[in-house]
Amino acid sequence: DLELVGYTTCDGCPGGNVEYAGAELVKNGAEVIHLATGLVVGYPPCPYIDTFVTFLEKRYPVKVIVGTHPIPPSYLDMHTHLGTFETSPAKEYLSNILSDAVTREKYA
């Protein structure tokens, strides 16, 4: 079973809400925290993803997964065209948000 115990934002750069959001999510019973797919597919991808993952995993007894849903096709196409993931640290998180084309199309 899966239970959603919270939903929040990072509060924009540089992610000042991450510390407080993590505390609240854990207080509500979170065992896993998913960071939004938007952190990877934004223009540009969030430069703080690695920092957020490291902080949350070291500060709280949780697993952190980057990605909440598959990357929409239009975002994948644009980032591919721009070459974003060729040099971005966000490239390492693509495996979490890439899925088969049929599934991605559902997020179009």
C-alpha positions in Angstrom: 0.0 0.0 0.0 1.0 3.5 -0.6 0.0 6.5 1.5 0.6 10.1 0.5 1.5 12.0 3.7 2.4 15.3 2.2 3.0 17.5 -0.8 5.0 20.7 -1.0 7.3 22.8 -3.1 11.0 23.7 -2.7 9.9 27.3 -2.5 12.1 28.3 -5.4 15.9 28.8 -5.6 17.8 27.9 -3.6 15.3 25.6 -2.1 14.9 27.1 1.4 11.8 25.0 2.1 13.5 21.7 1.7 14.6 21.5 5.3 11.2 22.3 6.7 9.3 20.2 4.2 11.5 17.2 5.0 10.8 17.6 8.7 7.1 17.9 8.1 7.0 14.9 5.7 8.9 12.7 8.2 6.7 13.8 11.0 3.7 12.8 8.9 5.2 9.3 8.4 7.1 9.5 5.2 9.5 6.7 4.5 10.3 7.8 1.0 10.5 11.4 -0.4 10.0 11.9 -4.1 11.5 15.1 -5.5 9.5 16.4 -8.4 10.2 15.5 -12.0 10.2 19.2 -12.7 13.5 19.6 -10.9 15.1 17.5 -13.7 13.1 18.8 -16.7 12.9 22.5 -15.9 14.7 25.1 -18.0 17.3 24.8 -16.8 17.3 21.7 -14.6 17.6 22.6 -10.9 21.3 22.9 -10.0 20.5 21.9 -6.4 19.1 18.4 -6.9 22.2 16.6 -5.6 22.3 18.9 -2.6 18.6 18.2 -1.8 19.1 14.5 -2.0 22.2 14.4 0.1 20.7 16.7 2.7 17.4 14.9 3.1 19.0 11.4 3.2 21.6 12.5 5.8 19.1 14.6 7.9 16.2 12.2 8.0 15.7 8.4 8.0 14.2 8.4 4.5 15.0 7.2 1.0 15.0 10.0 -1.6 13.9 9.4 -5.2 14.2 12.0 -7.9 11.1 11.8 -10.0 7.4 11.7 -9.5 6.2 10.8 -13.0 7.5 10.2 -16.5 9.0 13.1 -18.5 6.4 14.5 -20.9 7.4 14.0 -24.6 7.6 17.7 -25.3 10.1 18.2 -22.5 12.2 15.2 -23.5 12.2 16.5 -27.1 13.2 20.0 -26.2 16.0 18.9 -23.8 17.3 16.5 -26.4 17.3 19.4 -29.0 19.1 21.7 -26.5 21.6 19.1 -25.4 20.7 19.8 -21.8 21.4 16.3 -20.4 24.7 15.9 -22.2 26.4 18.1 -19.5 23.8 18.5 -16.7 24.1 16.7 -13.4 20.4 16.0 -13.9 21.4 13.4 -16.5 21.9 10.8 -13.7 18.3 11.1 -12.8 16.9 10.4 -16.3 16.5 6.7 -15.6 13.9 7.5 -12.9 11.7 9.6 -15.3 12.2 8.0 -18.7 9.7 5.3 -19.5 8.5 3.8 -22.6 7.1 6.1 -25.3 3.5 4.9 -24.7 3.6 5.9 -21.0 5.3 9.2 -21.8 2.6 10.0 -24.3 0.0 9.8 -21.5 1.7 12.9 -19.9 1.7 14.9 -23.1 
